Amino acid sequence: MNQDFIPQMRPFFEKEEKEELIKYLDEDGFYTEFRKTEYFEHQIAEFTGAKHAIVVNNGTVSLTLAAIALDIQPGDDVIVPNYTMIATPNSIRMIGANPIFVDVEPETLILDIDAVRTSLTAKTKAIMLVSANGRSPVAGIENFEHLSADTGIPIIEDAAQSLGSFFPDGRHIGRAGIIGSFSFSTPKIISTGQGGALITDDDHVASKLRKLKDFGREAGGTDIHPTLGYNFKFTELQACIGIAQMRKLSGRLKRKKSIWRRYWDHLSVTPVSLFQHDLNVCAPWFMDCRAPKREDLSLYLESAGIGTRIMYPPINSQPAYNKPGYYPVSREIGESGLWLPSMIQLSDQQIDYICSNINRFYNDTY
Ligand SMILES: Cc1ncc(COP(=O)(O)O)c(C=O)c1O
């Protein structure tokens, strides 16, 4: 079968985003964050059920701001999963705090709660819980909340990959921690090019976050700065795109779920093992799997015009950190984890083509 190269991911913007942007450019010239941004924040708060949503430049700085808002200091320890995008630990390194790497559950790649318990010390000042690919921990989110309540150690939820995914109790992911963080970078469920959002129900934390992202200002348009703050503001241009994307969110989530379902049905006869998702509550962002002979499979698929991406290596072994430690699950994912093509615009016919090539690879090589 001859067809164009199928990338692992490609952003998906349509005419609605363009129209929203052009309309704004014709009507207003403020550009920096204002009414469109407020409306985008309102959409996020409404969709997630959070009291406050605050948008910022990206989903890394959002985590840094969350840590500052919770008074994390240089030298403090913060628990992070050893399987995550490197932004999670880097976000707190930026303020001189130490990421403490903890291994993850094999089923979900979310922090292993027992390993978290044994890693807590007097220096632990927060837990960054990453809901890998929209999943919830097998250990139960309520047990993380109990742990936080018992120890007084706050949870920051890095829900960068989880817009549109919910805990089994119906709360949107990102709402179990005191602060939840999302990313709108190009591969995400919705995108504003770059962008991030913080959600919280805590008025005091929300007010701190708003000041932190705007030079410590009490309110817009004044130059009195009662507290330290920086410039991590959004733009109206991003907000226009975000507003149009949010209007299409339910369709985008539906497509992600049907892509996963089709892969699941086709791949059950192959040695590839997709991570499980409960589609009633979870919208997988990337189609992640364990693939024996991963490198060979990836090359084979590439020669058939199919892009894949190696999943995150264990953070402790990244040259940027290079720390010893025993992390069997994240190490194993570093050897076998693979992302299959996952873009919203992927057609059923392309999925069938990808799966038949995966099937052929294992039939030929096993
Ligand atoms: C789990 C996780 N955290 C944080 C980030 C960083 O988000 P951003 O690229 O918007 O800075 C990402 C981005 O992929 C992510 O997957």
Ligand as a Chemical Component Dictionary entry (heavy atoms), coordinates in Angstrom:
data_LIG
# 
_chem_comp.id                   LIG 
_chem_comp.type                 NON-POLYMER 
_chem_comp.pdbx_formal_charge   0 
_chem_comp.three_letter_code    LIG 
# 
loop_
_chem_comp_atom.comp_id 
_chem_comp_atom.atom_id 
_chem_comp_atom.alt_atom_id 
_chem_comp_atom.type_symbol 
_chem_comp_atom.charge 
_chem_comp_atom.model_Cartn_x 
_chem_comp_atom.model_Cartn_y 
_chem_comp_atom.model_Cartn_z 
_chem_comp_atom.pdbx_ordinal 
LIG C1 C1 C 0 3.765 15.490 32.020 1  
LIG C2 C2 C 0 4.200 16.800 31.426 2  
LIG N1 N1 N 0 4.517 17.811 32.237 3  
LIG C3 C3 C 0 4.887 19.008 31.756 4  
LIG C4 C4 C 0 4.972 19.233 30.402 5  
LIG C5 C5 C 0 5.481 20.550 29.923 6  
LIG O1 O1 O 0 4.521 21.299 29.228 7  
LIG P1 P1 P 0 4.997 22.451 28.235 8  
LIG O2 O2 O 0 5.570 21.801 27.035 9  
LIG O3 O3 O 0 3.724 23.188 27.955 10 
LIG O4 O4 O 0 5.984 23.292 28.962 11 
LIG C6 C6 C 0 4.646 18.222 29.508 12 
LIG C7 C7 C 0 4.724 18.435 28.055 13 
LIG O5 O5 O 0 4.764 17.505 27.265 14 
LIG C8 C8 C 0 4.243 16.960 30.027 15 
LIG O6 O6 O 0 3.918 15.939 29.222 16 
# 
loop_
_chem_comp_bond.comp_id 
_chem_comp_bond.atom_id_1 
_chem_comp_bond.atom_id_2 
_chem_comp_bond.value_order 
_chem_comp_bond.pdbx_ordinal 
LIG C1 C2 SING 1  
LIG C2 N1 SING 2  
LIG C2 C8 DOUB 3  
LIG N1 C3 DOUB 4  
LIG C3 C4 SING 5  
LIG C4 C5 SING 6  
LIG C4 C6 DOUB 7  
LIG C5 O1 SING 8  
LIG O1 P1 SING 9  
LIG P1 O2 DOUB 10 
LIG P1 O3 SING 11 
LIG P1 O4 SING 12 
LIG C6 C7 SING 13 
LIG C6 C8 SING 14 
LIG C7 O5 DOUB 15 
LIG C8 O6 SING 16 
# 
